C-alpha cells in the first residue's frame, strides 16, 4: 500500500513539474512574441509570428486569423502557420458571418471552446471541404481593437488531451497583443500611403513652380533691362513711368524667387553645403542684391562694418538668401525715404545679424506669426505691399537648419522693427 502511495505521489509531483515546466516555456514564448509584435510594423510578420506562437504554445496542429471586412461583413482567413499546406486554399475561401464559429466569436464577442466541432451546428464545413483540412477541435477568441471586434484568433486540433483553461488565457493574451500590433501596423501603413501621396503632390507642386518661374524669368529679364535703361536715359514723366515699371519688375522678381525657394521651407542640416563665410563679405553681397529696390524707394540703407575676422561656418548661398529676404522685408514695410540698418554683433558663442527699420512696425501678437508661411499681418497690408508671405518663413527655416535662431522685436504700430538672426560660431 505504501509503495503504491509513494508511486502515486511521485507521479503527481512529476505531473505538477511537467505542468510548471510547460507553463514556464509558454510564458517565455509569450514574452518573446509580445516583444516581436510590439517592435514590428509589418502586418505579414505580425501574423506569421502570431500563427506560429499560437500553434506552439497551445500544442495545436494549426492556428488561423480570420478578419471581418468592414464593408461586406464577410470573413476571410488572412494567416495560417508557416508551412501550412492548406494556407493558400483557405485565404481564398470566404466565411459567412452567420452560420460559422468565427462569425459567432466576432458577432457575440465571445470565446468558444470545442473539443468536438462535429457536434456543433455552427461549424462551417465548407472550409474543410475546400481546403482538405479536417477540423476536429477548436479554441477561438475574439480580436479586439479599442471597443470593436475585428476578427478571431483560432487554434485548431489540440494534440493529445482536451483544451485546458490555460490555453484560453494564452490565446486571449496573444489575440490582444496581435490586435494592438495590427492596429499600429495599419496606422503606419496609412501614414506611409498619405506621405507618399503628399510627396507626389509636393513633387508636382515643385515641378510646376520650377517650370512657371523659368518661363517668367525670361520676359521679366527683358522688362528689367529696358526699365533700367529708360530710368537712366529718360527724364520727366517718362522717367517716372520707368521708375514705376522698374519697381514693379523688381517686386515680381522677388515673388518668383519666393516661389522658387519654397523647397527650402523643409531644408535640413544634412542638405547644407557649409564653408567659412565672412560676414563682412556677406553684407556686401546683400547690399548688391537689395540696393536697386531700396534706391527705387529713396530709402537709406546703412551697413555696419563687422570685423573681417568674424566668420561663421554656413551654406553661403542659403545664408545670403535668408538675409536678403529679411532685408527685402524691411524695405517692403518701410516708407519712402525711410531708414534700414544692418549691423553685426559679435558675441562669445554666436554672432547676431540685426536688420532694423523705421517702418510700419509689428503688433505684439504677430511677432511669432510673421514667420509662418503665407502669413500676412493685415489684409490691407497684403493689398498695399504685396508679396506671398514666404520670405521670412524661408529665412527662418534656413537659419534653424544652421542651428540658429531668428526673431522679431517691435514697439508696435509705426515704431519700426528689428529682426535678429543668431548663428553659432564654429561647426555645429
C-alpha positions as CSV (number, residue, x, y, z in Angstrom):
1,X,0.0,0.0,0.0
2,X,2.7,2.4,1.0
3,X,4.6,1.5,-2.2
4,X,1.6,2.4,-4.3
5,X,1.1,5.6,-2.3
6,X,4.7,6.7,-2.9
7,X,4.4,5.9,-6.6
8,X,1.2,8.0,-6.9
9,X,2.9,10.9,-5.1
10,X,5.9,10.6,-7.4
11,X,3.6,10.6,-10.5
12,X,1.7,13.6,-9.1
13,X,4.9,15.5,-8.4
14,X,6.1,14.7,-11.9
15,X,2.8,15.9,-13.4
16,X,3.0,19.1,-11.4
17,X,6.6,19.6,-12.5
18,X,5.6,19.0,-16.2
19,X,2.8,21.5,-16.0
20,X,5.0,24.1,-14.4
21,X,7.7,23.5,-17.0
22,X,5.2,23.8,-19.8
23,X,3.8,27.0,-18.2
24,X,7.2,28.5,-17.9
25,X,8.0,27.7,-21.6
26,X,4.7,29.2,-22.6
27,X,5.2,32.3,-20.6
28,X,8.7,32.8,-22.0
29,X,7.3,32.3,-25.5
30,X,4.5,34.8,-24.8
31,X,7.1,37.4,-23.7
32,X,9.2,36.8,-26.8
33,X,6.2,37.1,-29.1
34,X,5.0,40.2,-27.4
35,X,8.3,41.9,-27.9
36,X,8.4,41.0,-31.5
37,X,4.8,42.1,-32.1
38,X,5.4,45.4,-30.4
39,X,8.5,46.1,-32.4
40,X,7.2,45.1,-35.8
41,X,5.5,47.4,-38.3
42,X,4.9,44.6,-40.9
43,X,1.4,43.1,-40.9
44,X,2.8,39.9,-42.6
45,X,5.5,39.5,-39.8
46,X,2.9,40.1,-37.1
47,X,0.5,37.4,-38.5
48,X,3.3,34.9,-39.1
49,X,4.6,35.3,-35.5
50,X,1.1,35.0,-34.1
51,X,0.2,31.9,-36.0
52,X,3.4,30.0,-35.2
53,X,3.3,31.0,-31.5
54,X,-0.4,30.1,-31.1
55,X,0.1,26.6,-32.5
56,X,3.3,26.1,-30.5
57,X,2.1,27.4,-27.1
58,X,-1.3,25.6,-27.3
59,X,0.2,22.4,-28.7
60,X,-2.2,22.5,-31.6
61,X,-1.9,21.3,-35.2
62,X,-2.7,24.7,-36.6
63,X,-3.9,28.2,-36.0
64,X,-5.5,30.9,-38.0
65,X,-6.6,34.6,-38.0
66,X,-9.9,35.5,-39.5
67,X,-10.7,39.2,-40.0
68,X,-14.0,40.8,-40.9
69,X,-14.3,43.1,-44.0
70,X,-15.9,46.3,-42.7
71,X,-17.8,46.9,-46.0
72,X,-19.1,43.4,-46.9
73,X,-19.1,42.0,-43.4
74,X,-17.7,38.8,-44.9
75,X,-14.9,37.0,-43.0
76,X,-11.6,36.0,-44.6
77,X,-8.7,33.9,-43.5
78,X,-5.6,36.1,-43.5
79,X,-3.0,33.9,-42.0
80,X,-2.1,30.3,-41.1
81,X,1.2,28.9,-39.6
82,X,4.4,28.9,-41.6
83,X,4.4,25.9,-43.8
84,X,0.7,25.0,-43.5
85,X,-0.2,23.2,-46.8
86,X,-3.8,24.5,-46.8
87,X,-2.9,28.1,-46.3
88,X,-3.2,29.2,-49.9
89,X,-6.6,27.5,-50.3
90,X,-8.0,28.9,-47.1
91,X,-7.2,32.5,-47.8
92,X,-9.4,32.3,-50.9
93,X,-12.4,30.9,-49.0
94,X,-14.9,33.5,-47.7
95,X,-16.6,32.6,-44.4
96,X,-20.1,33.9,-43.6
97,X,-20.7,36.0,-40.5
98,X,-23.9,34.0,-39.9
99,X,-23.6,30.2,-39.7
100,X,-19.9,29.9,-38.7
101,X,-18.0,29.6,-35.4
102,X,-15.7,32.5,-36.3
103,X,-18.8,34.6,-37.1
104,X,-20.3,33.8,-33.7
105,X,-17.0,34.7,-31.9
106,X,-16.9,38.0,-33.7
107,X,-20.6,38.9,-33.5
108,X,-21.0,37.9,-29.9
109,X,-17.5,39.0,-28.7
110,X,-17.3,35.6,-27.1
111,X,-14.7,32.8,-26.7
112,X,-15.6,29.4,-27.9
113,X,-14.0,26.1,-26.7
114,X,-14.9,22.9,-28.7
115,X,-13.4,19.5,-28.2
116,X,-15.5,18.1,-31.0
117,X,-16.6,20.6,-33.7
118,X,-18.6,17.9,-35.5
119,X,-21.3,18.2,-32.8
120,X,-21.6,22.0,-33.2
121,X,-24.1,23.2,-35.9
122,X,-22.2,26.5,-36.3
123,X,-19.2,24.7,-37.8
124,X,-18.8,25.9,-41.4
125,X,-17.8,22.7,-43.1
126,X,-17.2,24.3,-46.5
127,X,-13.7,25.4,-45.3
128,X,-12.7,21.8,-44.6
129,X,-14.3,20.5,-47.8
130,X,-12.4,23.0,-50.0
131,X,-9.1,23.1,-48.2
132,X,-8.8,19.4,-47.4
133,X,-8.0,20.2,-43.7
134,X,-10.0,18.2,-41.1
135,X,-11.1,20.3,-38.1
136,X,-11.7,18.2,-35.0
137,X,-11.4,20.6,-32.1
138,X,-11.2,24.3,-31.9
139,X,-10.5,27.1,-29.5
140,X,-11.3,30.6,-30.7
141,X,-11.1,34.1,-29.1
142,X,-12.2,37.5,-30.4
143,X,-9.6,40.0,-31.5
144,X,-10.5,43.5,-30.2
145,X,-9.2,46.9,-31.3
146,X,-10.4,49.6,-28.9
147,X,-14.1,48.8,-28.4
148,X,-14.7,46.8,-31.6
149,X,-14.2,43.2,-32.5
150,X,-12.3,43.0,-35.8
151,X,-11.7,39.3,-36.1
152,X,-11.0,35.9,-34.4
153,X,-7.9,34.0,-33.5
154,X,-8.4,30.3,-33.6
155,X,-6.2,27.3,-32.5
156,X,-7.3,24.1,-34.2
157,X,-6.9,20.4,-33.3
158,X,-5.4,20.1,-29.9
159,X,-2.7,17.5,-29.9
160,X,-3.3,14.8,-27.2
161,X,-5.6,16.0,-24.5
162,X,-8.6,18.4,-24.4
163,X,-8.2,22.1,-24.3
164,X,-7.0,23.4,-20.9
165,X,-8.0,26.6,-19.1
166,X,-4.5,27.9,-19.6
167,X,-4.9,27.5,-23.3
168,X,-7.8,30.1,-23.4
169,X,-5.7,32.5,-21.3
170,X,-2.7,32.2,-23.6
171,X,-4.7,32.6,-26.7
172,X,-6.6,35.7,-25.3
173,X,-3.2,37.3,-24.5
174,X,-1.9,36.6,-28.0
175,X,-5.1,38.0,-29.6
176,X,-4.9,41.1,-27.5
177,X,-1.2,41.7,-28.3
178,X,-1.8,41.0,-32.0
179,X,-4.8,43.3,-32.3
180,X,-2.8,46.2,-30.9
181,X,0.2,45.4,-33.2
182,X,-2.1,45.1,-36.2
183,X,-3.8,48.4,-35.5
184,X,-0.3,50.1,-35.2
185,X,0.8,48.5,-38.4
186,X,-2.4,49.6,-40.2
187,X,-1.9,53.2,-38.9
188,X,1.7,53.2,-40.1
189,X,0.6,51.8,-43.5
190,X,-2.0,54.6,-43.8
191,X,0.6,57.2,-42.8
192,X,3.1,55.9,-45.3
193,X,0.5,56.0,-48.1
194,X,-0.5,59.5,-47.1
195,X,3.1,60.6,-47.0
196,X,3.6,59.0,-50.4
197,X,0.6,60.9,-51.8
198,X,1.8,64.1,-50.2
199,X,5.3,63.6,-51.6
200,X,3.8,63.2,-55.1
201,X,1.7,66.3,-54.7
202,X,4.8,68.1,-53.4
203,X,6.8,67.0,-56.4
204,X,4.1,68.1,-58.8
205,X,4.0,71.5,-57.0
206,X,7.8,71.9,-57.2
207,X,7.8,70.9,-60.9
208,X,5.1,73.4,-61.6
209,X,6.8,76.1,-59.7
210,X,10.1,75.4,-61.5
211,X,8.5,75.5,-64.9
212,X,6.4,78.6,-64.2
213,X,9.3,80.5,-62.7
214,X,11.6,79.6,-65.6
215,X,9.0,80.8,-68.1
216,X,8.6,84.0,-66.2
217,X,12.2,84.8,-65.8
218,X,13.0,85.4,-69.5
219,X,10.3,88.1,-70.2
220,X,11.0,89.6,-66.8
221,X,14.7,89.9,-67.5
222,X,13.8,91.8,-70.7
223,X,11.5,94.1,-68.8
224,X,14.1,94.8,-66.1
225,X,16.7,95.6,-68.8
226,X,14.6,98.1,-70.7
227,X,13.2,99.6,-67.5
228,X,16.8,100.2,-66.1
229,X,17.8,101.7,-69.5
230,X,14.8,104.0,-69.5
231,X,15.3,105.1,-65.9
232,X,18.9,106.1,-66.7
233,X,18.1,107.9,-70.0
234,X,14.5,109.2,-69.7
235,X,13.5,112.4,-68.0
236,X,10.3,114.0,-66.7
237,X,7.1,112.0,-66.9
238,X,8.7,109.2,-68.9
239,X,11.4,108.8,-66.2
240,X,8.6,108.5,-63.6
241,X,6.9,105.8,-65.6
242,X,10.3,104.0,-66.0
243,X,10.7,104.1,-62.2
244,X,7.3,102.6,-61.7
245,X,8.0,99.8,-64.2
246,X,11.4,99.0,-62.6
247,X,9.9,98.9,-59.1
248,X,7.1,96.6,-60.2
249,X,9.5,94.4,-62.1
250,X,11.8,94.1,-59.0
251,X,8.9,93.1,-56.9
252,X,7.9,90.5,-59.5
253,X,11.5,89.1,-59.4
254,X,11.2,88.8,-55.6
255,X,7.9,86.9,-56.0
256,X,9.5,84.5,-58.4
257,X,12.4,84.0,-56.1
258,X,10.0,83.2,-53.3
259,X,8.2,80.7,-55.4
260,X,11.4,79.0,-56.5
261,X,12.7,78.9,-52.9
262,X,9.6,77.2,-51.4
263,X,11.5,73.9,-51.2
264,X,13.8,75.5,-48.6
265,X,10.9,75.5,-46.1
266,X,11.8,71.9,-45.3
267,X,15.6,72.1,-45.5
268,X,17.6,70.1,-43.0
269,X,21.1,70.3,-41.7
270,X,22.3,67.5,-43.9
271,X,21.5,69.5,-47.0
272,X,23.7,72.4,-46.1
273,X,27.0,73.0,-48.1
274,X,29.0,74.5,-45.2
275,X,32.0,76.7,-45.7
276,X,33.8,79.5,-43.9
277,X,31.7,82.7,-44.5
278,X,33.0,86.2,-43.8
279,X,30.1,88.3,-42.6
280,X,31.7,91.5,-43.9
281,X,31.7,90.0,-47.4
282,X,28.2,88.6,-46.9
283,X,26.8,92.0,-46.1
284,X,28.3,93.5,-49.2
285,X,26.6,90.8,-51.3
286,X,23.3,91.5,-49.6
287,X,23.7,95.2,-50.3
288,X,24.3,94.5,-54.0
289,X,21.1,92.4,-54.2
290,X,18.8,94.9,-52.5
291,X,20.2,98.3,-53.3
292,X,18.2,98.8,-56.5
293,X,14.9,98.2,-54.7
294,X,15.9,100.5,-51.7
295,X,17.0,103.2,-54.1
296,X,13.7,103.0,-56.0
297,X,12.0,103.8,-52.7
298,X,14.5,106.5,-51.9
299,X,15.4,104.6,-48.7
300,X,18.7,104.9,-46.9
301,X,20.5,101.5,-46.5
302,X,23.2,101.6,-43.9
303,X,25.7,98.7,-43.3
304,X,27.7,98.1,-40.2
305,X,31.4,97.4,-40.5
306,X,32.0,94.0,-38.9
307,X,35.5,92.8,-38.1
308,X,36.7,90.9,-41.2
309,X,37.8,88.1,-38.9
310,X,34.1,87.5,-37.8
311,X,33.1,84.3,-39.7
312,X,30.5,81.6,-39.5
313,X,30.6,78.1,-40.9
314,X,27.5,78.1,-43.1
315,X,26.0,77.5,-46.5
316,X,26.9,80.8,-48.2
317,X,24.2,80.8,-50.8
318,X,21.4,79.9,-48.4
319,X,22.6,82.3,-45.8
320,X,22.7,85.1,-48.4
321,X,19.2,84.2,-49.5
322,X,17.9,84.3,-45.9
323,X,19.5,87.6,-45.1
324,X,18.4,89.1,-48.4
325,X,14.8,88.0,-47.6
326,X,14.9,89.7,-44.2
327,X,16.3,93.0,-45.7
328,X,13.7,92.9,-48.6
329,X,11.0,92.5,-45.9
330,X,12.3,95.6,-44.2
331,X,12.4,97.5,-47.5
332,X,8.8,96.4,-48.2
333,X,7.4,97.7,-44.9
334,X,9.5,100.9,-44.6
335,X,8.0,104.1,-46.2
336,X,9.8,106.1,-48.8
337,X,12.9,108.0,-47.5
338,X,12.9,105.6,-44.6
339,X,16.0,104.1,-43.0
340,X,17.2,100.5,-42.9
341,X,20.3,99.5,-40.9
342,X,22.2,96.2,-40.9
343,X,24.6,95.5,-38.2
344,X,26.6,92.6,-36.8
345,X,27.1,91.9,-33.1
346,X,30.0,89.6,-32.2
347,X,29.2,87.6,-29.1
348,X,31.3,84.9,-27.3
349,X,29.4,81.8,-28.7
350,X,27.4,83.3,-31.5
351,X,27.0,86.1,-34.0
352,X,23.9,88.3,-34.3
353,X,22.9,90.0,-37.5
354,X,20.3,92.7,-36.9
355,X,18.1,94.3,-39.6
356,X,16.5,97.4,-38.2
357,X,13.9,99.7,-39.9
358,X,11.7,102.6,-39.0
359,X,8.7,101.2,-40.9
360,X,5.2,100.3,-40.0
361,X,6.1,98.1,-37.1
362,X,4.7,94.7,-36.0
363,X,1.9,94.2,-33.4
364,X,3.0,92.2,-30.4
365,X,0.5,89.4,-31.2
366,X,2.2,88.9,-34.6
367,X,5.9,88.8,-33.6
368,X,5.8,85.0,-34.0
369,X,3.2,84.8,-36.7
370,X,5.2,86.7,-39.3
371,X,7.4,83.6,-39.7
372,X,4.6,81.3,-40.6
373,X,4.3,80.5,-44.4
374,X,1.9,82.8,-46.3
375,X,1.1,84.8,-43.2
376,X,0.2,88.5,-43.6
377,X,-0.1,90.8,-40.7
378,X,-3.2,92.6,-42.0
379,X,-5.3,92.3,-45.1
380,X,-4.9,95.9,-46.1
381,X,-1.1,95.4,-45.8
382,X,-1.3,92.5,-48.1
383,X,-3.0,94.5,-50.8
384,X,-0.8,97.5,-50.2
385,X,2.6,95.9,-50.0
386,X,2.1,92.7,-52.0
387,X,4.2,89.5,-51.5
388,X,3.4,85.9,-50.8
389,X,4.4,85.9,-47.2
390,X,7.2,83.4,-47.7
391,X,10.4,85.3,-47.4
392,X,10.6,85.3,-43.6
393,X,9.4,81.7,-43.4
394,X,12.2,80.6,-45.7
395,X,14.7,82.7,-43.8
396,X,13.7,81.1,-40.5
397,X,13.9,77.6,-42.0
398,X,17.4,78.3,-43.3
399,X,18.6,79.8,-40.0
400,X,17.2,76.9,-37.9
401,X,18.9,74.4,-40.3
402,X,22.2,76.1,-39.2
403,X,21.1,75.5,-35.6
404,X,20.5,79.3,-35.2
405,X,17.5,81.5,-34.3
406,X,15.5,84.2,-35.9
407,X,13.2,86.5,-34.0
408,X,11.4,89.9,-34.3
409,X,11.1,92.8,-32.0
410,X,8.9,95.9,-32.3
411,X,7.5,98.6,-30.1
412,X,4.2,98.4,-32.1
413,X,2.5,100.2,-34.9
414,X,4.6,102.7,-36.8
415,X,7.5,102.1,-34.4
416,X,9.7,100.1,-36.8
417,X,11.0,96.6,-36.2
418,X,14.2,94.7,-35.7
419,X,14.7,91.2,-37.0
420,X,17.7,89.4,-35.5
421,X,19.5,86.3,-36.9
422,X,21.6,84.4,-34.4
423,X,24.2,82.0,-35.8
424,X,26.5,79.8,-33.7
425,X,30.2,80.1,-34.2
426,X,32.2,77.1,-35.3
427,X,30.9,73.8,-36.7
428,X,27.6,72.5,-35.2
